Amino acid sequence: MPSSSSPVDRPRITKPASSAGGPVYEYRGAVIHSNEKGTNHAFTLDGFFHGPRGYWGGLGHIDVVVGLADTWLDTGRLPSPYVHKR
């Protein structure tokens, strides 16, 4: 699933942090919401599997979300830490 953006792009802040929460970023079509500390992220991306809440969320640095988005957009697969073999 090729993307028109290059993986070397960095997330772009589309809404700065405020008293209501952390910043919102855009990266290769993903919309990434961050908490005030930048330690918890939720994102949506067309074509990406989302949990029952309608988004993927987790703890970690934004670079983890960027890597997940890059792998999904470049290969159409989840990186190995997110795949459970049965």
Backbone as a printed PyTorch tensor [residue, N CA C, xyz], in Angstrom:
tensor([[[  0.8230,  -1.1690,   0.0000],
         [  0.0000,   0.0000,   0.0000],
         [  0.8740,   1.2410,   0.0000]],

        [[  1.3120,   1.7070,  -1.1150],
         [  2.1850,   2.8690,  -1.1440],
         [  1.4620,   4.1230,  -0.6830]],

        [[  2.2180,   5.0330,  -0.1630],
         [  1.6860,   6.3090,   0.2900],
         [  2.3850,   7.4090,  -0.4840]],

        [[  1.7010,   8.5330,  -0.6060],
         [  2.3010,   9.6420,  -1.3370],
         [  3.3740,  10.3530,  -0.5220]],

        [[  3.4460,  10.0930,   0.7580],
         [  4.4490,  10.7220,   1.6090],
         [  5.6320,   9.7940,   1.8090]],

        [[  6.7390,  10.3770,   2.1120],
         [  7.9420,   9.6140,   2.3900],
         [  8.0120,   9.2600,   3.8690]],

        [[  8.5220,   8.0550,   4.2100],
         [  8.6620,   7.6950,   5.6140],
         [  9.5940,   8.6070,   6.4020]],

        [[ 10.3900,   9.4200,   5.7030],
         [ 11.2830,  10.3190,   6.4270],
         [ 10.5560,  11.5690,   6.9080]],

        [[  9.3080,  11.7440,   6.4920],
         [  8.5170,  12.8570,   6.9950],
         [  8.3490,  12.7180,   8.5000]],

        [[  8.1380,  13.8210,   9.1580],
         [  7.8890,  13.8290,  10.6060],
         [  6.4400,  14.2100,  10.8540]],

        [[  5.8890,  13.7990,  11.9760],
         [  4.5250,  14.2060,  12.3030],
         [  4.4150,  15.7290,  12.3640]],

        [[  3.3250,  16.2330,  11.8570],
         [  3.0810,  17.6780,  11.8190],
         [  1.9810,  17.9990,  12.8230]],

        [[  2.2070,  18.9600,  13.6960],
         [  1.1950,  19.3550,  14.6760],
         [  0.0850,  20.1110,  13.9500]],

        [[ -1.1480,  19.5940,  14.0940],
         [ -2.2950,  20.2610,  13.4890],
         [ -3.1260,  20.9970,  14.5340]],

        [[ -2.9340,  20.6350,  15.7990],
         [ -3.6150,  21.3290,  16.9010],
         [ -2.6510,  21.3260,  18.0780]],

        [[ -2.2290,  22.4950,  18.5280],
         [ -1.2750,  22.5400,  19.6400],
         [ -1.8930,  22.0660,  20.9490]],

        [[ -1.0280,  21.7300,  21.8800],
         [ -1.4800,  21.3330,  23.2140],
         [ -2.2280,  22.4950,  23.8530]],

        [[ -3.2250,  22.1390,  24.6670],
         [ -3.9990,  23.1510,  25.3790],
         [ -4.4010,  22.5780,  26.7290]],

        [[ -5.1800,  23.3290,  27.4660],
         [ -5.6410,  22.8300,  28.7620],
         [ -6.5630,  21.6250,  28.6000]],

        [[ -7.0820,  21.4190,  27.3920],
         [ -7.9740,  20.2840,  27.1230],
         [ -7.2060,  19.0030,  26.7990]],

        [[ -5.8890,  19.1000,  26.5950],
         [ -5.1130,  17.9050,  26.2840],
         [ -3.8820,  18.2110,  25.4720]],

        [[ -3.2250,  17.1430,  25.0560],
         [ -1.9840,  17.2830,  24.3000],
         [ -2.2220,  17.6240,  22.8490]],

        [[ -1.1450,  17.7300,  22.0920],
         [ -1.2640,  18.0980,  20.6880],
         [ -1.8720,  16.9860,  19.8390]],

        [[ -2.3600,  17.3950,  18.6690],
         [ -2.8480,  16.4580,  17.6620],
         [ -1.9010,  16.5820,  16.4760]],

        [[ -1.4680,  15.4400,  15.9530],
         [ -0.5250,  15.4030,  14.8330],
         [ -1.1790,  14.7650,  13.6120]],

        [[ -0.5960,  15.0470,  12.4520],
         [ -0.9440,  14.3460,  11.2130],
         [  0.3480,  13.7460,  10.6870]],

        [[  0.2870,  12.4850,  10.2850],
         [  1.4650,  11.8260,   9.7390],
         [  1.0260,  10.7990,   8.7090]],

        [[  1.3490,  11.0170,   7.4520],
         [  1.0600,  10.0920,   6.3530],
         [ -0.4000,   9.6480,   6.3420]],

        [[ -1.3090,  10.5450,   6.6860],
         [ -2.7300,  10.2430,   6.6910],
         [ -3.2680,   9.8160,   8.0410]],

        [[ -2.3810,   9.5130,   8.9730],
         [ -2.8190,   9.1500,  10.3230],
         [ -3.0680,  10.4250,  11.1250]],

        [[ -4.1060,  10.3960,  11.9470],
         [ -4.3680,  11.4770,  12.8900],
         [ -4.0070,  10.9220,  14.2620]],

        [[ -3.0550,  11.5670,  14.9240],
         [ -2.5060,  11.0720,  16.1860],
         [ -2.8190,  12.0620,  17.3070]],

        [[ -3.5210,  11.5860,  18.3090],
         [ -3.8450,  12.3930,  19.4900],
         [ -2.8700,  12.0010,  20.5980]],

        [[ -2.3250,  13.0000,  21.2820],
         [ -1.3500,  12.7590,  22.3400],
         [ -1.8600,  13.3380,  23.6520]],

        [[ -1.4670,  12.6980,  24.7560],
         [ -1.7750,  13.3200,  26.0440],
         [ -0.7840,  14.4600,  26.2880]],

        [[ -0.9930,  15.2040,  27.3650],
         [ -0.1590,  16.3750,  27.6430],
         [  1.3170,  16.0390,  27.8000]],

        [[  1.6260,  14.8530,  28.3230],
         [  3.0190,  14.4550,  28.5470],
         [  3.6490,  13.7900,  27.3240]],

        [[  2.8510,  13.4630,  26.3080],
         [  3.3830,  12.7860,  25.1340],
         [  3.7340,  11.3330,  25.3860]],

        [[  3.0630,  10.7250,  26.3630],
         [  3.3510,   9.3290,  26.7090],
         [  2.2260,   8.3760,  26.3400]],

        [[  1.0910,   8.8930,  25.9220],
         [ -0.0510,   8.0590,  25.5490],
         [ -0.6160,   8.6180,  24.2540]],

        [[ -0.8140,   7.7360,  23.2710],
         [ -1.2580,   8.1890,  21.9550],
         [ -2.4260,   7.3350,  21.4740]],

        [[ -3.2990,   7.9590,  20.7150],
         [ -4.3800,   7.2590,  20.0350],
         [ -4.3440,   7.7380,  18.5890]],

        [[ -4.5440,   6.8050,  17.6410],
         [ -4.5330,   7.2600,  16.2570],
         [ -5.5500,   6.5280,  15.4160]],

        [[ -5.9340,   7.1950,  14.3370],
         [ -6.8030,   6.6050,  13.3250],
         [ -6.0890,   6.7210,  11.9900]],

        [[ -6.3290,   5.7520,  11.1270],
         [ -5.7130,   5.7110,   9.8110],
         [ -6.6030,   4.8710,   8.9170]],

        [[ -7.0400,   5.4190,   7.7790],
         [ -7.8940,   4.6670,   6.8620],
         [ -7.2340,   3.3580,   6.4670]],

        [[ -7.9970,   2.2830,   6.5400],
         [ -7.4960,   0.9710,   6.1570],
         [ -6.7920,   0.2220,   7.2610]],

        [[ -6.5310,   0.8630,   8.3870],
         [ -5.8410,   0.2290,   9.4990],
         [ -6.8610,  -0.3780,  10.4430]],

        [[ -6.5440,  -1.5560,  10.9960],
         [ -7.4330,  -2.1900,  11.9670],
         [ -7.4950,  -1.3270,  13.2160]],

        [[ -8.7060,  -1.0540,  13.6480],
         [ -8.8980,  -0.2900,  14.8760],
         [ -9.6920,  -1.1340,  15.8470]],

        [[ -9.3990,  -0.9730,  17.0990],
         [-10.0740,  -1.7310,  18.1450],
         [-11.5290,  -1.3260,  18.2930]],

        [[-12.1920,  -1.8860,  19.2740],
         [-13.6150,  -1.6270,  19.4780],
         [-13.9420,  -0.1590,  19.7620]],

        [[-12.9530,   0.6040,  20.1880],
         [-13.1960,   2.0300,  20.4600],
         [-13.0740,   2.8700,  19.2010]],

        [[-12.6740,   2.2860,  18.0830],
         [-12.5650,   3.0140,  16.8260],
         [-11.2160,   3.6400,  16.5630]],

        [[-10.2420,   3.3560,  17.4140],
         [ -8.8920,   3.8780,  17.2210],
         [ -7.9070,   2.9100,  17.8660]],

        [[ -6.6340,   3.0520,  17.5080],
         [ -5.5760,   2.2940,  18.1650],
         [ -4.9700,   3.2180,  19.1960]],

        [[ -4.7160,   2.7270,  20.3810],
         [ -4.1240,   3.5560,  21.4120],
         [ -3.1160,   2.7730,  22.2200]],

        [[ -2.1490,   3.4790,  22.7530],
         [ -1.1570,   2.8130,  23.5760],
         [ -0.1780,   3.7780,  24.1910]],

        [[  0.6150,   3.2200,  25.0980],
         [  1.6480,   3.9900,  25.7660],
         [  2.9090,   3.9920,  24.9250]],

        [[  3.6860,   5.0320,  25.0560],
         [  4.9660,   5.0810,  24.3660],
         [  5.2030,   6.4250,  23.7140]],

        [[  6.3510,   6.5420,  23.1270],
         [  6.7680,   7.7560,  22.4400],
         [  6.0840,   7.8310,  21.0790]],

        [[  5.9120,   9.0210,  20.5530],
         [  5.2590,   9.1810,  19.2580],
         [  6.0140,   8.4300,  18.1540]],

        [[  7.3220,   8.2270,  18.3300],
         [  8.0810,   7.4760,  17.3290],
         [  7.5720,   6.0410,  17.1790]],

        [[  6.9830,   5.4820,  18.2390],
         [  6.3870,   4.1420,  18.1500],
         [  5.1940,   4.1770,  17.2090]],

        [[  4.3620,   5.2050,  17.3270],
         [  3.1950,   5.3420,  16.4540],
         [  3.6390,   5.5850,  15.0120]],

        [[  4.6500,   6.4080,  14.8200],
         [  5.1890,   6.6770,  13.4870],
         [  5.6950,   5.3820,  12.8490]],

        [[  6.4270,   4.5780,  13.6130],
         [  6.9280,   3.3080,  13.0910],
         [  5.8070,   2.3520,  12.7320]],

        [[  4.7660,   2.3190,  13.5470],
         [  3.6120,   1.4740,  13.2650],
         [  2.9150,   1.9300,  11.9870]],

        [[  2.7050,   3.2270,  11.8470],
         [  2.0790,   3.7680,  10.6340],
         [  2.9450,   3.5000,   9.4060]],

        [[  4.2530,   3.7170,   9.5140],
         [  5.1520,   3.4550,   8.3810],
         [  5.0750,   2.0010,   7.9370]],

        [[  5.1670,   1.0800,   8.8790],
         [  5.1390,  -0.3380,   8.5250],
         [  3.8190,  -0.7070,   7.8650]],

        [[  2.7190,  -0.2310,   8.4350],
         [  1.4080,  -0.5450,   7.8700],
         [  1.2690,   0.0270,   6.4520]],

        [[  1.6460,   1.2890,   6.2720],
         [  1.5030,   1.9210,   4.9600],
         [  2.4600,   1.3450,   3.9230]],

        [[  3.6500,   0.9460,   4.3430],
         [  4.6510,   0.4320,   3.4020],
         [  4.4690,  -1.0420,   3.0680]],

        [[  3.9060,  -1.8220,   4.0030],
         [  3.8240,  -3.2700,   3.7780],
         [  2.4110,  -3.8300,   3.8670]],

        [[  1.4790,  -3.0670,   4.4550],
         [  0.1290,  -3.5820,   4.6470],
         [  0.0470,  -4.5890,   5.7850]],

        [[  1.0820,  -4.6330,   6.6020],
         [  1.1420,  -5.5690,   7.7280],
         [  1.5080,  -4.8410,   8.9990]],

        [[  1.1920,  -5.4960,  10.1120],
         [  1.6250,  -4.9810,  11.4060],
         [  3.0500,  -5.4340,  11.6820]],

        [[  3.8360,  -4.6430,  12.4040],
         [  5.1710,  -5.1010,  12.7820],
         [  5.0590,  -6.2820,  13.7470]],

        [[  6.0920,  -7.0930,  13.8060],
         [  6.0490,  -8.3380,  14.5820],
         [  5.6280,  -8.1880,  16.0360]],

        [[  5.9730,  -7.1190,  16.7520],
         [  5.5150,  -7.0720,  18.1510],
         [  3.9880,  -7.0430,  18.2960]],

        [[  3.2820,  -6.6940,  17.2240],
         [  1.8240,  -6.5700,  17.2920],
         [  1.1040,  -7.7860,  16.7110]],

        [[  1.8510,  -8.7710,  16.2460],
         [  1.2530,  -9.9530,  15.6300],
         [  1.4410, -11.1380,  16.5670]],

        [[  0.3440, -11.7970,  16.8810],
         [  0.4020, -12.9790,  17.7530],
         [  0.1630, -14.2070,  16.8940]],

        [[  1.0860, -15.1460,  16.9730],
         [  0.9300, -16.3920,  16.2330],
         [  0.0810, -17.3370,  17.0410]],

        [[ -0.7750, -18.0750,  16.3720],
         [ -1.6550, -19.0250,  17.0480],
         [ -1.1470, -20.4230,  16.8750]]])
